Amino acid sequence: MKRLLTILWLGLWTAGLCAAENQLPVLKISFQGRLETDMEYVNGTMHLTDANGSDIQLPAKFKTRGATARQYMMKPSLNMKLRTEDYTMEADSALLGMRSCSSWILDAMAIDRICMRNRVAFDIWNEFSRLPYPTEFDGRNGIEGRFVELYINEQYYGIYCLTDRINRKLLNLKKVKEQEDGSVLIRGVLYKSGTQDIPNQNEFCYNEDSTACVIEWHNAWELSYPEEWGGRMAWQPLQDAILRGYNKNYVKQHFFLENLAEYQLLTMALCISDNWGNKNHFLSIRNINKDINDPDPTASDRRRFVITPWDMDTSFGGHYEGDGYDGNYVDWPVNTIFNNTPYPYGPICADTDYLSILKERWMEARRGAFSVASVCQRLEHYRDLFVNSGAWQRMTDHFEKQKSQPKYVLDLAREIAYIEKWYQERYQQMDTYFGITDGIDAPTPLQHDRQHMTSSTAIYDLQGRRISYPASHSGFYLHHGQLLFHP
């Protein structure tokens, strides 16, 4: 019965995710001048046509983003800020059904050969984990995104993911408050791990405007909020946490343990090699002026740190230079990730309360967002969207003619099947690590046994569509309620 309910839920999730399965929205952006590696914001326009043919045209500003992305200027990632007609003010807009905001990211996914790792990982995270406090966005603690085909100044650039951003509004952080004497009171803070704004990261320092800081050797951060008020007041909570907090009692007091456990499970289960350690995540505090020792938990909780993931292109065994593909993936062992524990996990991973939370959350996750059926369904949904819309063929045809190319595979269905098999094995590694032996959601091979399986035997893909045996390509299928793998 549980398996049947899971199948029904997966079908509903697929049906609601995208109304038009046979095409991608098209985004055309234009601006004066050439696309440059270190392009700062330039004025232009964006013209977005959704899968149903509805369109919107708005003034916008664009700049190139990301140190790695700038190495792939044949398919660069960009920041996009929507503006008023005179470009002097921000202008919020809800694009493709996402929350209304002015600041967006055009993620090129240039090192991800399947162009969906980051999106699938965030889909899983957004289902599995919520902020430990309410927000107007249902406690969402990660980005939303929709795939589009992008044109820049009339030139085709392939499949991109249009996403919102991790920011003050999403996380419900308190705004800076102006005082009567003209000073400001910093309340909510948002720190992003890793930065290229400080070249020498061998010792403690700030950059010129104090929007970036090296707290200890090669432990650098950006101040994402409030950017314009960098200084000791804004940085002190993070500096205290890292320099004075190497004990489990400090971590238990200053962090939400379930939030930490959920991020650790995300990294372990999806083997996100570029996100473990001091890289690719955010730490935030809703109000640094609250007292962590306040007996009222509604007050003290506002002073606790929350961790939020970022940039998960190396999930599912991916490599930061795109080298993992064709069945050969990064496979950092689960126990190695657990034992290689940077702050704040180093202190807390010896705590019995935390370890209990970690196992309990995996017990729930393996039946839901992290189940093999659910993960494969998400991968196959985007695979079908890319292939059936013709976008994958258009993109690969385009770049096959270019001298400089991003990372991609020609046969997307084959690559997804390899990744599904990799995740099946990873799921079993997670179960082994936590001592789970019930075997739930462990697929069995789809046998070529003509006595039991014939051409008239009905099997179903993970979208609930009936197909005849044998299956036309590798992947996961359902037969009499059992999850099967066809190599």
N, C-alpha and C positions, 0 to 999 in steps of 0.2 A: 504494500500500500504506500509506504514512504517513497519507494522508487517511482511509483506511478505518479504521485503528487509532484515529485521533482521533475519528471518528464513534462507534466502539464505546465508547471511553472516556467520551465525553460521555453516551452512553446509560446506562452504569453509574453515572456520577456522579449523574445525575438520579434513577435508581431508588433509590439509597441515601440521598438527601438528605432525603426525607420519606416515611414509610411511607403516610400517608394524604393523597392529593392533593386530596380534595374538601372539606376543612374545615381551619380554623385552630384551634389551641388557644385556650381562653378563660381569661383571667386576671381574677379579680375581687378588688379590693383595697378595704379599708374601714378607716376610722379616725374618731376623734371629731373633731367640728368641721368647719369649712369648708375647702375647698381655697383656699390663699392664695398670692399671688405670691411672697412671700419666706418661705414656710412652712419652719420648721426641723423636725427630725425629730419625728414624732408616732407614738405606738404604734398598732398596728392588726393586721390579719390579711391574709394573701394566700391565695387559693383558686384553684389552677391545675388545669384539666381539659385533658388533651392530646387530640390528634386521634383517639385510640383509645378515649376515654372514661375513662381512668384519671385519678384526681385526687389532689391533695395539698393539705393546709391547714396553714399554719404561721404563728406569730407573726412580725411584721415591723414595721419602722419605715420611714417615708416622708418625703421632703422634695422640694420642687421644685428643679430644677437648671438651670443654663445661662442666660447673660444673654439670648441670643436667644430661647431657649425660653420665658422668662418673659413675652415679648411676645405669646405665643400661648396664653393661659390657657384658651382653649376646647379646646386639645389640648396640655397641658403635659408636658414631660419630667420624670421623677422618678428619684430615687435610692431603692433598696429594700435594706434590710439585714435579713436573716433573724436572728431572735433566739430565745433560750430562752423557756420559758413565762413566766418572771418578767421578761423583757426585759433582764436584767442582763448577758448574755453573747452573743457571736456564735454562730450555729449554721449550719454549712455544709450545703448540700444540692445535689445534682446535678439541675438542672432541665432537662427536655426533652432529656436526653442530653448536656448540656454538663458541663464540669468542676465538681466540687463546690467551692462557695465560698459565702460569706455575703453578699457585697456585689454588687448587681446594678443595672443601669440599665434603665429603661423609656424607650426612645427614641421620642419622638412623631413625629419627622421632619416637623415642621409646616411647614417651608419647602421641602420636597422634594415636588414635585407627583406623583411616582410612588411615593413611600414605600419606595424600595429602593436609592437611590444609595449610601448609606453601606455597606449590607450587601453589595451586589455588589462594591464597591471592596475591601472587606475580604476577601471570598471570593477575589478575584483575588490580592490581596497574600498571603494565607495559603498559597495554592498556589505562588506565585512565589518568595517570600522566606522564609528561616528565620533564626533567630538564629545568629550565628557560633560558638555553643557549645551543648552538649547541655543539655536540660532534661527534666523529667518530662512535659512536654507536647509532646514531639517538636520542640522548638525553635520553637514557634509564637510569632510576634512581632506578633500582632494579636488583636482580640476575635473571639469567636464570637457568633452571635446566631440567634434563632428568632422568627418572626413570630407574634403573638398578636392577638386582639381583646380590648380592655381595657374593663373597667367600673370606675369609681371611685365608691364609695358608691352602688352600684346604678344609676349613670348611665352610658350608653354613650359611649365616647370614640374608637372606631374602631380602625384597625390600628396597632399598635406593634411595635417590635422589642425583645425581651428579650435583653440581652447581658450577658456577663461584663465584667470591667474589666481595664485595663492596671494591673498592680500588682506588688509585690515577688515574690510567689509565682510568677506567670506568667513573669517574666523571670529568675527564679532569682538574685535579688540577696541578698547576705549580710545577715542580720539585725543590728540594733544589739546590741552585746555589753555586758552589765553588768560593770563592773570591781569588784574587791574593795573599793576605797575609796568605792564608791557612785556613781562617775561612769560615763559610758557611752562606748563606743567606736563611733563611726559608721562603718559599712562600706559597705553598698550604698546608693546614692542614686538617686532618680527625680525628674526635673524635667519639669514640663509648661509648654509655652510659652503665653504669653498669660494675662492675669488681669484681672479687674475689681476685685480686692481693694484695689488702690492707685489712687485717683482721679487723683492728679497724677503722671504718668509722664515728666516732663520732665528729671528728674535722678536720680542714684543714691539709692536709699533702700530700707528694709525696711518691711513693715507692722508692726503692733503686736507680734505674736508671732513675727515672722521666718519665717512660712510662705510669704511672697511677697516678691519682690525685683525692683527695677528696676536692671538692671546697667548699662545705658546708655540714652540717650534713646529712650523708647518701646520698650524691649526688656525686657519684664517676664515673670517666671516664677513658677510656684507650686512649692513643695516637696511633691511627692506622697508621698515617703517619704524619711526618717522625719518625718512631720508634727509629731510632738510634740517634736522635737529640732532645730528651726530655729536657725540661728546660723552663725557664721563657718566652723566646721569643715565643716558640711554644704554651704555655698554656695561655698566657695573653689574647688573644681575647675571649676565652671561659670563663675565669674567669671574665672579664669585663662584658660580656653579662649576666652572671648569677647573679653576685653580684651588678651590677649597672643598670641593664636593666629592672627593674620592673615598667615600664611605657609604655603606648601604643605607644608613639611617638618614643621611642628607638626601639621598635620591628618593627614598620612600616619602620624605616630607615634601620635597620640591617638585616631584613629577607625579603624573597619573600612571600607576603601574599597569593598568589594563591597556592604556594607550601605548606604553612602551612595549608590552608583550605583543600587541597586534602588529606593530611595526617590525619587531624582530621576527615574527612568524612570516610576514610578507617577504622579508629579505631571505629567510631560510628556504621557504617553500618554492619561491620563484628564482632562487639563486641569483639575486641581483648584485653582481660582483662589483659594480661601480658605485654602490650606495651604502656599503658597509664601512663604517669608519667616519671620518670627518669629511663627508662629501654628499651632495645631492639630497639634502633634507632641510627643513626649516624647524626652528624652535621659536615658540611664541609664548608671551604672557599677556593675559587680558588687561591687567592693571598692576604695574610694578609698585604702586603706592599702597597696596593692600598689605596687611600683616599676615605672613605665613603662619604665625602662631595664634591667630585670632580663633577663639573657641567656636565661633560661628563658621561652619564649613562653607557657606555661601560666600563669605568674605575671603577666607584663607585659600579656597580653590581658585579664586581670581588671580592669585599670586603664583600658582603652579605653572610649570612648563608643559607645553603640548608639542609633540613631534608630528611633523607632516611630511610625507614623502615628496620627492621631486625627481624628474628626469630619469625614468626607469627603462631607458632604451636597452640596457644590458640584462633585462629580465629574461626568463626562459632560456638561460644558457647563452645569451647573446654576449658579444665581445665589444669592448669600447672602440675598436677599430673595424668592426664588422667582420672579423675573421671566423666567427663561429657560425657554420651553416652546413647543409648537406649531411646532416646526421652527426656532425662533430661540433659539440657545444661545450662551453665552460661548465664544469661540473664540480664546483667547489663543494666538498662534502659537508653535509648538514652539521656534523659534530665539529668540524673545523670552524665554520661560521660561528657556532655557539661559543667555542672556546677562544676564538679570536675576538674578544669583546672589548671594544673601545668604550670610553665614557659615553653615556652613563651606565652601560650594560656591565662593564667590569665589576663594579661594586655590587650590583643588584643580583647578578646571576648566581650568587652563592646563597641567596635568601630563599628560604623554603616557601614563604608566602608568594613571592614572585614566581617561583617555579611551578607552584600549584596553579596560578593564574595562567601561565604560559600553556600548560598542558590542557587545562579546561577550555581555553580559547581554541586550541587546535582541535579538540574533540568536537566543538561546534562547527569550526570552519571546514573540516573535512567532509561534513555532510551538506554543506551549503556552498558558499562562494568558492572554496578551494577544492570541491569535489572534482574528480576527473571529468564527469559528465558536464558539469557547469563550465569548467575552463575550456574544454574542447568545443562546447557549443559556442562560446564567445569567439574563439579563434575561427571556427568555421563560418560563423555569421559574417565576419569581416572579410574572410576569404571569398565567400560567395558575393558579397557586395562589390569587392574589387573586380572579380572576374566577370560576373554577370553584367556589370555596368560597362564593361570594356575598358575601364580606367587602367587596369593593370597592363593590358596589351598596349594601350596608347602610351603609357609611361615607358615601358621597356622598349618599345619601338623607337620612341624619341631618343632615349639615352644610348641605345645601341648604335646610333648614327653619330654620337658625339665623341670627341677625343677624351674629354674629362667626364667621368661617370661617378655617381654616388654608388652606394652598395645596394644590390638587389639580387633577386634570383629570377630566372625566366619562368620556371615552373613553380608557381605559388602553391598549388594544391599538394605537390610532392613535398615541398618544404614544411608546410603546415602539418602534414602527416608525420614527418620526422619529429617535429616539435611536440606533437601530441604524445608520441611514444616516449620521448624524453620526459615529459611531465608525468606520465603514468609511473615511470620508474622513480621520479623524484618524490611523488606522492607516497610511494611505498617506503622510500628512505625516511621520510618524515614519520610515518607510522612506526617504523623500526626504531627510530631514535626515541620516540615517546612510549615505546613498549606496547603498541596497539596491535592486536592480532586478529581482530574480527573480520578483516578482509573486505569491509564494505567498500563498494565502488572500485574494486580492483578488477579491471577488464580481463576477460579470457580470450584467447585467440579465436578468430572466426575460422573454423575448420573447413577445408574443401572436401567434405564427406558427402558424396553423391547419394548415399543411402538415406541420409537425414536432411540434407540441404540440396534442393533442386532449383532449377531456374524459376519455378513457380513459388518458391519459398519467399514469404514477405519479411523483409527487414526494413528498418527505419533509420534515417539519419537523425542527427541530434536536433534538427529543426522539426521533427515529427513527420517528414515526408516519406511516404512508402516507396521503396525501390525494390527491384528484383535481385535475387542472388544469382551470380556473384556480383559484388559491388564493383563499380567502374574504377574506383581508385582507393588508395589506402586511407584509413581513417577509423573513427569509432562509430559503431552502429548499435541499434537496439533490436533484440529478437526475444519475444516472449518475456519482456521486462528485464532481460539481462543485457548488460553493457558488454559489447564485443569489440575486438580490435582486428581489423583486416589489414595484414601487412602489404 
